Amino acid sequence: MHGTGVPLATPFDEAGTVDHAALEELVDWLETAGIDFFVPCGSTGEAPLLSLEERIDITETVANATEKPVLAGTGFEGYEPTLEATERAADVGADAALVITPSYYGSDDGALGRYYRTLADESPIPIYLYSVPKFTGHVLAPRTVESLASHPNIAGIKDSSGSLESVQRLVRFTDEMAFSVLAGSGSVYAPALDAGVDGGVLALANAVPERACTVYERYTGGDTAGSRALNADLVELNRAITARYGVPGVKAALSIRGQSVGNPRGPLEAVDEAVVDELEALIEGALEAR
């Protein structure tokens, strides 16, 4: 998993069921825009609101729709459902599994370390750690990640803390290992690349995939100043569809881009027209950015 990955929004039809035809169209549109790998059933994909069967069906649809790598979200609160989801995701074509830190009971890093090692021992595909303190209230400590990175079936981490310090420490502590660090915030994509990450999994890449991919392409092509400048022009849009409006904002942004993904599932609600107007202006500015 290198380059720009997209945590796919999950399309729903008017009845609230997963719209697999729209999902295939979304994958095709994003791939044409330059996306390097796909992440179905993550936070942006409303994973907590999906059943196990829905997650497997979504993963299968995505895997069948692309030849790009697929990093499927398979984490549940318990070990057994997470292992089942991981095994079944592998069966339908996932290349690796993104596993969020269980959070309901507030496990500490010692328990989480044992959880991930046991899962990696049994998983048929590589495991990527997923630290997203906004939702879980828990940050996987960089030293814990360092200890897990030596496991042959733990391949990387998506760090959605938004902290450059965290990313810098993760890169430093795992630099000599076969382990990928992926940035989870579009606002700090270029600075994270400066710090040595292998790529990103960015909600921003749903709204303006061509711009998110250009940040990476400029950086790896040697135009680091151009990469940072473009990234700076994307910060306000990224904040709007993550910190401010979240999944409903992502879905509104996709609708603005001509991708029909429906409304979010309850208790989430669609944004109002004023927000749509705001997002339209931000997207227009992002697409015009040089």
TAHUHU-V477533 format. One record per pair of residues at least 12 apart in sequence whose C-alpha atoms are under 6 Angstrom apart, sorted by sequence separation. I is the first residue (numbers start at 1). J is the second residue. D is the distance in whole Angstrom. If there is no record, write none. Layout:
I|J|D + I|J|D
//
This chain:
11|23|6 + 74|86|5 + 215|227|5 + 182|197|6 + 181|197|5 + 182|198|6 + 184|200|6 + 186|202|5 + 181|198|6 + 182|199|5 + 183|200|4 + 184|201|5 + 185|202|6 + 180|198|6 + 182|200|5 + 184|202|6 + 186|204|6 + 248|270|5 + 156|179|5 + 162|185|6 + 248|271|6 + 70|94|5 + 73|97|6 + 75|99|4 + 155|179|5 + 156|180|4 + 157|181|5 + 158|182|5 + 159|183|5 + 160|184|4 + 70|95|5 + 71|96|5 + 72|97|5 + 73|98|5 + 74|99|6 + 75|100|5 + 77|102|5 + 156|181|6 + 158|183|6 + 159|184|5 + 160|185|6 + 71|97|5 + 72|98|6 + 158|184|6 + 126|153|5 + 127|154|5 + 128|155|6 + 130|157|6 + 146|173|6 + 168|195|5 + 126|154|6 + 127|155|6 + 128|156|5 + 129|157|4 + 130|158|5 + 131|159|5 + 132|160|5 + 142|170|5 + 146|174|6 + 96|125|5 + 126|155|6 + 128|157|5 + 131|160|6 + 132|161|6 + 63|93|5 + 96|126|5 + 97|127|5 + 98|128|5 + 99|129|5 + 100|130|4 + 4|35|6 + 5|36|6 + 8|39|6 + 37|68|5 + 39|70|6 + 42|73|5 + 96|127|6 + 97|128|6 + 99|130|5 + 4|36|5 + 5|37|5 + 6|38|5 + 7|39|5 + 8|40|5 + 37|69|5 + 38|70|5 + 39|71|5 + 40|72|5 + 41|73|5 + 60|92|5 + 3|36|6 + 5|38|6 + 6|39|6 + 7|40|6 + 37|70|6 + 39|72|5 + 56|89|6 + 103|136|5 + 120|153|5 + 204|238|6 + 9|44|6 + 10|45|5 + 9|45|4 + 7|44|6 + 8|45|5 + 190|228|5 + 24|65|6 + 237|282|6 + 207|253|5 + 207|254|6 + 187|235|5 + 234|286|6 + 33|209|6 + 33|210|5 + 4|199|6 + 5|200|6 + 6|201|5 + 2|198|5 + 3|199|4 + 4|200|5 + 5|201|4 + 6|202|5 + 7|203|6 + 2|199|5 + 6|205|6 + 44|247|6 + 4|213|6 + 12|261|6 + 13|262|6 + 11|261|4 + 12|262|5 + 11|262|6
//
